[in-house]
Amino acid sequence: MSKNIRQTLTLPVTPHEVYEALMKSALHSQFTRSTARISAKVGGKISAYDGYIEGKNLELLSDKKIVQRWRASDWDEEDSSVATFTLQKIKSGTKIIFTQTDVPDEHVQEIRQGWKDYYWKPLQKWFSEKTR
């Protein structure tokens, strides 16, 4: 069995800045403070958090949408999910609408909290430090 995760977040920066932070290996590594290797091409491989996350890009619309096949290294080999980041320009910056489908039941709570602790909070902090 699997479940879906949906989260939203607003950042006071442009969609381009958010897209770059998520898709450029060096920037991704900066805000997560861990090694990331992210291809900028559809079909290209991704790896983040020192190899804990692996997958590939399924769809990329510059500054608007990122869709990735995603799995954690502690999941069963046959398990994977699809993570979608939709970036919407709003008056105060960018609204991120995040969904992750097909998360294995036994990992849902950990992954749901993990996005908050290891992505959204560090991303907010990183952008706030960059704009000072």
C-alpha positions in Angstrom: 0.0 0.0 0.0 1.1 3.6 -0.6 -0.1 7.1 0.2 0.3 10.6 -1.2 1.8 13.7 0.4 0.7 17.2 -0.4 2.4 20.3 1.1 2.5 24.0 0.2 5.0 26.7 1.0 5.5 30.3 0.1 9.0 31.8 -0.4 9.7 35.5 -0.9 11.8 34.9 -4.1 11.1 34.3 -7.8 10.1 31.0 -9.3 13.4 31.1 -11.2 15.4 31.3 -7.9 13.4 28.3 -6.4 13.8 26.3 -9.6 17.6 26.9 -9.7 17.9 26.0 -6.0 16.1 22.7 -6.5 17.8 21.8 -9.9 21.4 23.1 -9.7 23.6 20.6 -7.9 25.8 23.3 -6.2 22.8 25.3 -5.0 20.9 22.3 -3.8 24.0 21.1 -1.9 24.3 24.6 -0.3 20.8 24.8 1.1 20.7 21.1 2.2 24.3 21.1 3.4 24.9 17.7 1.8 26.0 16.3 -1.6 23.6 16.6 -4.5 24.0 15.7 -8.1 21.1 16.7 -10.2 20.8 16.5 -14.0 19.1 19.4 -15.7 17.7 17.1 -18.4 14.5 15.0 -18.7 15.6 11.4 -18.1 18.7 12.5 -16.2 19.6 11.1 -12.8 19.2 12.8 -9.5 20.9 12.2 -6.2 20.5 14.2 -3.0 21.4 14.1 0.7 24.6 12.2 0.2 22.9 9.5 -1.9 19.9 9.0 0.4 17.6 10.2 -2.4 18.0 8.8 -5.9 15.9 9.0 -9.0 15.5 10.7 -12.3 13.8 13.7 -13.9 10.5 12.8 -15.6 9.3 16.3 -16.6 11.0 19.8 -16.4 9.3 23.1 -17.2 11.8 25.8 -16.4 10.7 28.0 -13.5 7.3 26.3 -13.4 7.4 22.5 -12.7 9.7 19.7 -11.7 8.5 16.0 -11.8 10.9 13.4 -10.5 10.9 9.6 -9.9 12.1 9.5 -6.4 13.1 6.8 -3.9 15.0 6.7 -0.6 17.9 4.3 0.0 16.1 2.7 3.0 13.0 1.8 0.9 12.5 -1.7 -0.5 14.2 -2.0 -3.9 10.9 -2.1 -5.9 9.4 1.0 -4.2 9.5 4.4 -5.7 7.4 7.5 -5.8 6.8 10.6 -8.0 7.6 14.0 -6.5 6.1 17.0 -8.2 7.1 20.6 -7.5 4.8 23.2 -9.0 6.0 26.8 -8.8 3.5 29.6 -9.0 4.4 33.2 -9.2 2.4 35.2 -6.6 2.6 38.8 -5.4 4.8 37.9 -2.4 7.1 35.6 -4.3 6.6 31.9 -5.2 4.1 29.4 -4.0 5.4 25.8 -4.1 2.7 23.2 -4.4 4.4 19.9 -3.7 2.9 16.4 -4.1 4.6 13.0 -3.7 2.6 10.0 -4.8 3.0 6.3 -4.1 5.0 6.8 -0.9 5.2 3.4 0.9 2.8 3.3 3.9 5.6 2.5 6.4 7.5 5.6 5.3 4.7 8.2 4.9 5.1 10.0 8.3 8.9 10.1 8.1 8.9 11.4 4.6 6.1 14.0 5.2 8.1 15.4 8.2 11.4 15.0 6.3 10.2 17.4 3.6 9.5 20.0 6.3 12.8 19.4 8.2 15.2 18.8 5.4 13.8 20.8 2.5 11.3 23.6 3.4 13.0 24.9 6.5 16.5 24.8 5.1 15.3 26.4 1.9 13.6 29.2 3.8 16.6 29.8 5.9 19.0 29.7 2.9 16.9 32.3 1.0 16.6 34.5 4.1 20.4 34.5 4.5 21.0 35.3 0.8 18.7 38.3 0.9 20.2 40.0 3.9 
